[in-house]
Every structure is written in structure tokens, then in C-alpha cells.
Amino acid sequence: MDELLERAGRQLDCLRGASEQLSQISATSTCPGGHVTATVDGQGALTGLTFADSARTVDPAVLGDVIVATAARAAAQAFARRAALITQFNDELTELTRTE
């Protein structure tokens, strides 16, 4: 019984650690011209958007496209980090659930 409780505790610690790491994911991307920088959280939601002074010289329609593309690149980075953490969590949990 003690072994079962110990294993359950390790699994819970693993879950808490993964949850904490997932909640801290963010990613930032800057467009190639340096006009726009977008930051997103682990869900891909935009949490920051900054413009260089040079953004004033960009056509508004083009700037809109640049914003969307830059935010999408940041989201792709965040999703890749999230996928890597989930894979790591699954591997660790699989190891913890193995019975000897």
C-alpha cells in the first residue's frame, strides 16, 4: 500500500510540474523587417504587440498581414514548446506507471 501511495505521489508531482511548465510557455517573434514583434502565451493568444518606428512607413494593409504572420509564427513556436513538454510528460508518466 505504501508503494502505491508513493507512486501516486510521484505521478501527482509529475502532473503538477507539467502544469506549471505549460502555464509559463510564451513565445516571441519579430518579422523579418523588424517592424513588428508579437508575443503569445502557450495557447497562442496574443499577449504583446510592439511596433518599431519603421512600421509607420509600411502600408497599413501590408502591416496588417505582417502582424498576422508574425503572431502566427510566435504561436507556432509556443505550440512546438507545448508539444515537447507534453511528450516529455507522457514519457515521464509512462515510466512512473510501470510496475516492476
C-alpha positions as CSV (number, residue, x, y, z in Angstrom):
1,M,0.0,0.0,0.0
2,D,2.9,2.4,0.8
3,E,4.4,1.7,-2.6
4,L,1.1,2.6,-4.3
5,L,0.8,5.8,-2.4
6,E,4.4,6.7,-3.1
7,R,3.9,6.1,-6.8
8,A,0.7,8.1,-6.8
9,G,2.5,11.0,-5.2
10,R,5.3,10.9,-7.8
11,Q,2.6,10.9,-10.6
12,L,0.9,13.9,-9.0
13,D,4.2,15.7,-8.7
14,C,4.9,15.0,-12.4
15,L,1.4,16.4,-13.3
16,R,1.9,19.5,-11.2
17,G,5.3,20.1,-12.8
18,A,4.0,19.7,-16.3
19,S,1.1,22.0,-15.5
20,E,3.4,24.7,-14.1
21,Q,5.7,24.4,-17.2
22,L,2.8,24.6,-19.6
23,S,1.4,27.7,-17.8
24,Q,4.7,29.5,-18.3
25,I,5.1,29.0,-22.0
26,S,5.3,32.1,-24.2
27,A,7.0,32.8,-27.5
28,T,8.0,35.9,-29.2
29,S,8.6,36.5,-32.9
30,T,9.8,39.5,-34.9
31,C,9.0,40.0,-38.5
32,P,11.9,39.9,-41.0
33,G,11.9,43.6,-41.5
34,G,11.9,44.2,-37.7
35,H,8.7,46.3,-37.9
36,V,6.6,44.1,-35.6
37,T,7.2,41.9,-32.6
38,A,4.4,39.7,-31.3
39,T,4.3,37.7,-28.1
40,V,1.9,34.9,-27.4
41,D,1.1,32.6,-24.5
42,G,1.0,28.8,-24.5
43,Q,-2.5,28.8,-26.0
44,G,-1.3,31.1,-28.9
45,A,-3.2,34.1,-27.5
46,L,-1.5,37.4,-28.3
47,T,-0.1,38.9,-25.1
48,G,2.1,41.6,-26.6
49,L,2.5,43.5,-29.8
50,T,5.1,46.2,-30.4
51,F,6.0,48.3,-33.4
52,A,9.3,49.7,-34.4
53,D,9.3,53.3,-35.7
54,S,9.8,51.9,-39.1
55,A,6.3,50.4,-39.0
56,R,5.0,53.9,-39.8
57,T,6.4,53.6,-43.3
58,V,4.6,50.3,-44.1
59,D,1.3,50.4,-46.0
60,P,-1.5,49.6,-43.5
61,A,-2.8,46.6,-45.4
62,V,0.7,45.2,-45.6
63,L,1.3,45.9,-41.9
64,G,-1.9,44.0,-41.1
65,D,-0.6,41.0,-42.9
66,V,2.8,41.3,-41.2
67,I,1.1,41.4,-37.8
68,V,-0.9,38.3,-38.5
69,A,2.1,36.4,-39.9
70,T,4.3,37.4,-37.0
71,A,1.8,36.4,-34.4
72,A,1.2,33.1,-36.2
73,R,5.0,32.4,-36.2
74,A,5.1,33.1,-32.4
75,A,2.1,30.8,-31.9
76,A,3.8,28.0,-33.9
77,Q,6.8,28.3,-31.6
78,A,4.6,28.2,-28.5
79,F,2.7,25.1,-29.8
80,A,6.0,23.4,-30.5
81,R,7.2,24.0,-27.0
82,R,3.9,22.8,-25.6
83,A,4.1,19.6,-27.7
84,A,7.6,18.9,-26.5
85,L,6.5,19.4,-22.9
86,I,3.5,17.1,-23.3
87,T,5.7,14.5,-24.9
88,Q,8.1,14.7,-22.0
89,F,5.3,14.5,-19.5
90,N,3.8,11.4,-21.3
91,D,7.2,9.7,-21.2
92,E,7.8,10.5,-17.5
93,L,4.2,9.4,-16.6
94,T,4.6,6.2,-18.5
95,E,7.8,5.5,-16.6
96,L,6.1,6.2,-13.3
97,T,3.2,4.0,-14.0
98,R,5.3,0.9,-14.9
99,T,5.1,-1.8,-12.4
100,E,8.2,-3.8,-11.6
